[in-house]
Amino acid sequence: MSKFDDVVAKAAEQLSKVGINADDQLLRAVAKSQGPSIYLKDASLVSCGDDAELKRVADNFIVKKLGVTDDAGIKKALEGACSKFKPVRMKMRVAFYYAIVKDLKKESVFA
């Protein structure tokens, strides 16, 4: 199994732990959009307790990649993802972003 396949498999496993049945094709597209950062320990994780981190997620992913500019929508998406992943200590960025994409119904960005 390649490193990429390993990351995707771990993200799918983490998503299933929080009750999300992942679409493999969409999950792979979200992972691919993150580039090589998915292989770096610190960059591959998201911390809901770090406001600066959540701002980066909002600015660099939700606004720039998904095109959502509504502040209430951004806040709702972040709160929803953090709530879903609350039981997970090490939140994988790929899984976290996948949950945001599904929540905002932005699958078409990765089609």
HUMOHU-V637869 format. One record per residue. PHI is phi in degrees with one decimal (NA if undefined). PSI is psi in whole degrees, -180 to 180 (NA if undefined). Layout:
BEGIN
phi = {PHI,PHI}
psi = {PSI,PSI}
END
This chain:
BEGIN
phi = {NA,-73.4,-60.2,-62.2,-61.1,-64.4,-63.1,-62.6,-63.8,-66.1,-66.5,-63.0,-64.6,-65.7,-62.6,-66.5,-65.0,-102.5,84.0,-111.0,-89.1,-78.9,-81.9,-58.0,-64.5,-66.8,-60.8,-63.7,-65.8,-64.0,-62.8,-62.9,-66.7,-83.8,67.0,-68.4,-62.4,-68.2,-96.9,-93.9,-49.7,-71.9,-69.8,-84.2,-117.1,-120.3,-112.7,-72.9,-85.9,-109.8,-59.5,-64.8,-64.0,-64.9,-65.7,-62.9,-59.9,-62.6,-68.4,-85.4,-111.0,-67.1,-81.3,-70.5,-85.3,-90.8,76.6,-89.2,-119.0,-72.0,-56.3,-65.2,-66.4,-64.0,-61.8,-62.5,-63.9,-66.1,-63.5,-64.0,-65.9,-63.0,-64.8,-61.7,-93.2,-52.8,-72.8,-97.8,-74.2,-105.0,-79.8,-71.0,-59.4,-60.2,-67.4,-61.3,-65.8,-58.7,-61.9,-66.1,-58.1,-65.8,-62.9,-87.2,55.4,-109.8,-57.4,-61.8,-63.0,-104.4,-79.4}
psi = {135,165,-40,-47,-36,-45,-45,-42,-42,-38,-42,-39,-43,-40,-41,-31,-27,14,21,122,108,140,116,-42,-45,-42,-42,-40,-42,-43,-44,-35,-19,-11,-157,-10,-21,-14,-8,129,-57,-44,-21,-3,155,137,115,-16,-3,107,-37,-39,-45,-34,-40,-43,-46,-51,-49,-24,-57,-44,-57,-45,-46,-16,20,125,-6,114,-41,-39,-40,-48,-43,-42,-44,-45,-40,-45,-43,-39,-45,-40,10,-42,-9,122,-47,92,114,133,-41,-47,-42,-47,-38,-45,-38,-44,-46,-42,-40,-1,47,29,-31,-24,-29,8,NA}
END
